[in-house]
Amino acid sequence: MRKFSNGSIAGLLLLLPFLYPGTAAAWYTETHLAVAKAAGYRQWYNAAAADITKIKAGSIESYNHFFNNPGNAGVTPGMVLSQAQRYNMPGDREGHLYGAIISSLREYAAAREKGRYAEYHIAFTVHYITDLSQPLHNIPYDEFNRANHPADDGVVEKEVLTNTAGIKRYMYPVKLRPGHFEKDLAVEIARVAGISRRLGLKLKKEGRIMTKQEAYIQLGHSASLLRAVLQYHSHKP
């Protein structure tokens, strides 16, 4: 059996924007893993699975990772929930990241209800929640976005997996109430998306990429929301 090094996998992930034009990569592999570890995800090593899936699933998976927001509209909980029906929809070039978070958790809950192994759905959710804090995944995929996306994805990639404390420094409590979980989750997704969108527009206005501090702050938002989601589901019967 042929073995692939971490470098080989990373190289495949870097090719994804070219294999599926009009889409973008997100935070690179070790950044996804680091957020999962910081949030306390026991199977943190699965956090990059959704990107690996794009190699074979193509547009079925790739549009779950971003929202181009062509009208630069403010993100609302209603917008988040309305995207859920577009989960895994190929050809939706606008993207539906926010709805992917909602629907992947719905699929997790449905699989558990049927007594099936449901953990892989959580692995996808982990990935999408991390994508949520990437500023350029929340603004139009225009010339600025295309030119700066690879550099923004990799701002802390070389150090973050051994510096999860840098993420934890910016984490905070997020409350998702029993009986109101999906409603609260939609509110939190919209909140983080709004923060990410505003930073993305600022980067565009200033013609630059994120600083390391900005990247860690953004990752702190993802890790905080992810921790709350994991805690909610770990306490469900």
C-alpha positions in Angstrom: 0.0 0.0 0.0 1.4 3.4 -1.0 1.8 5.8 2.0 1.4 9.5 1.6 3.3 12.0 3.7 1.7 15.1 5.3 3.4 17.1 2.6 1.7 15.1 -0.1 -1.8 15.5 1.4 -1.2 19.2 1.9 -0.2 19.5 -1.8 -3.4 17.8 -2.8 -5.4 20.3 -0.7 -3.6 23.2 -2.3 -4.7 22.0 -5.8 -8.4 22.0 -4.9 -9.0 25.6 -6.1 -7.7 24.6 -9.5 -9.6 21.3 -9.7 -12.8 23.1 -8.9 -12.6 26.7 -10.2 -14.7 29.3 -8.5 -14.1 27.7 -5.1 -11.5 28.5 -2.5 -9.5 26.5 0.0 -10.0 27.5 3.6 -7.6 27.5 6.6 -5.0 24.9 5.8 -4.9 21.4 7.4 -3.0 22.0 10.6 -5.0 25.1 11.4 -8.2 23.1 11.2 -6.6 20.4 13.4 -5.5 23.0 15.9 -9.0 24.6 16.3 -10.4 21.1 16.9 -7.8 20.4 19.6 -8.3 23.8 21.2 -12.1 23.1 21.4 -11.6 19.7 23.0 -12.7 17.6 20.0 -11.6 14.1 20.9 -11.2 13.0 17.3 -9.4 16.2 16.3 -7.4 14.4 13.7 -10.5 14.1 11.5 -10.9 17.9 11.3 -9.5 18.2 7.8 -11.6 15.3 6.4 -14.1 17.7 4.6 -11.2 19.2 2.5 -9.9 15.8 1.7 -13.4 14.8 0.6 -13.4 17.5 -2.1 -10.8 15.6 -4.1 -13.4 13.0 -5.0 -16.8 14.6 -4.1 -15.9 17.8 -6.0 -18.8 20.3 -6.1 -21.0 18.1 -3.9 -18.7 19.1 -1.0 -16.9 22.2 -2.1 -19.8 24.6 -1.9 -20.3 23.7 1.8 -17.2 25.7 2.7 -17.9 29.3 1.9 -20.6 31.9 1.2 -19.6 34.4 -1.5 -22.2 36.9 -0.3 -22.4 38.6 -3.7 -24.6 41.5 -2.3 -22.3 42.0 0.7 -25.4 41.6 2.9 -25.4 41.4 6.7 -25.7 37.9 7.9 -28.9 37.1 9.8 -30.1 33.9 11.6 -32.8 33.6 8.9 -30.2 33.6 6.2 -28.3 30.9 8.0 -31.3 28.6 8.3 -32.4 29.3 4.8 -29.1 27.9 3.5 -29.7 24.5 5.2 -31.7 23.1 2.4 -28.8 23.7 0.0 -26.4 21.4 1.9 -24.4 19.2 -0.5 -26.0 20.9 -3.5 -23.6 20.9 -6.4 -23.4 23.9 -8.6 -24.4 26.4 -6.0 -21.6 28.8 -6.8 -22.8 31.3 -4.2 -21.9 28.7 -1.5 -23.8 27.8 1.7 -21.3 27.4 4.5 -23.8 28.6 7.2 -26.4 26.1 6.2 -23.8 23.4 6.0 -23.2 23.7 9.8 -26.9 23.4 10.5 -27.5 20.5 8.2 -24.5 18.5 9.1 -25.7 18.6 12.7 -29.2 17.6 11.6 -27.7 14.6 9.9 -25.7 13.8 13.0 -28.8 13.9 15.1 -30.8 11.8 12.6 -28.1 9.1 12.4 -27.9 8.9 16.2 -31.7 8.6 16.4 -31.5 5.6 14.1 -28.7 4.0 16.2 -26.1 4.5 13.4 -22.5 5.6 13.8 -22.8 9.4 13.5 -19.4 10.7 14.4 -18.3 11.5 10.8 -21.1 14.1 10.5 -19.5 15.8 13.5 -16.2 15.8 11.8 -17.7 17.7 8.9 -19.3 20.2 11.3 -16.0 20.8 13.0 -14.5 21.7 9.7 -17.3 24.0 8.6 -17.3 25.9 12.0 -13.5 26.5 11.5 -14.1 27.8 8.0 -16.7 30.2 9.4 -13.9 32.4 10.9 -11.9 32.7 7.7 -12.7 36.3 6.6 -12.4 35.7 2.9 -15.0 32.9 3.1 -17.6 35.5 4.0 -17.1 38.1 1.3 -17.3 38.0 -2.5 -14.7 35.8 -4.3 -13.4 38.7 -6.3 -9.9 39.6 -7.6 -8.7 40.7 -4.1 -10.1 37.4 -2.6 -8.4 35.2 -5.2 -5.1 37.0 -4.9 -4.9 37.0 -1.2 -6.7 33.8 -0.2 -3.7 31.4 -0.1 -1.7 33.7 2.1 -4.6 34.3 4.5 -5.2 30.6 4.8 -1.6 30.0 5.8 -1.0 32.9 8.2 -0.4 30.7 11.2 -0.3 27.2 9.6 3.4 26.6 10.4 3.1 27.1 14.1 -0.6 26.7 15.2 -0.7 23.0 15.9 2.0 23.4 18.5 0.5 26.7 19.7 -3.2 25.8 20.5 -2.7 28.1 23.5 -2.7 31.0 21.0 -6.3 30.0 20.1 -7.4 29.3 23.6 -6.3 32.8 24.7 -9.2 34.2 22.6 -11.9 31.7 23.5 -15.0 32.6 25.5 -18.2 31.0 26.6 -21.0 30.4 24.1 -24.5 29.3 25.3 -26.6 27.0 23.3 -29.8 26.2 25.2 -31.6 22.8 25.3 -34.8 23.2 23.5 -33.5 26.2 21.6 -30.3 24.7 20.2 -30.7 25.3 16.5 -32.2 28.8 17.0 -29.3 29.7 19.2 -26.8 28.1 16.9 -28.1 30.1 13.9 -27.7 33.3 16.0 -24.1 32.4 16.8 -23.2 31.4 13.3 -24.6 34.8 12.1 -22.6 36.6 14.8 -19.3 34.9 13.9 -20.0 35.3 10.2 -20.6 39.0 10.7 -17.3 39.4 12.6 -15.5 37.5 9.8 -17.2 39.5 7.0 -16.3 42.8 8.6 -12.7 41.8 8.9 -12.7 40.5 5.3 -14.0 43.9 4.1 -11.4 45.7 6.2 -8.6 43.6 4.7 -9.8 44.4 1.2 -10.0 48.1 1.9 -6.5 48.1 3.3 -5.2 45.8 0.6 -3.5 43.3 3.0 -3.7 39.9 4.6 -4.4 39.1 8.2 -1.9 39.6 10.9 -1.1 36.6 13.1 -3.0 38.2 16.0 -6.1 38.7 13.8 -5.9 35.1 12.7 -5.7 33.8 16.3 -8.6 36.0 17.3 -10.7 34.6 14.4 -9.7 31.0 15.3 -10.8 31.8 18.8 -14.3 32.5 17.6 -14.5 29.2 15.8 -13.1 27.2 18.7 -15.5 28.9 21.1 -18.6 28.0 19.0 -17.2 24.5 18.3 -16.7 23.8 22.0 -20.3 24.8 22.7 -21.6 22.5 20.0 -19.5 19.6 21.3 -20.5 20.2 24.9 -24.2 20.3 23.9 -24.1 17.0 22.1 -21.9 15.3 24.6 -24.5 15.9 27.3 -27.5 14.7 25.2 -28.8 11.2 26.2 
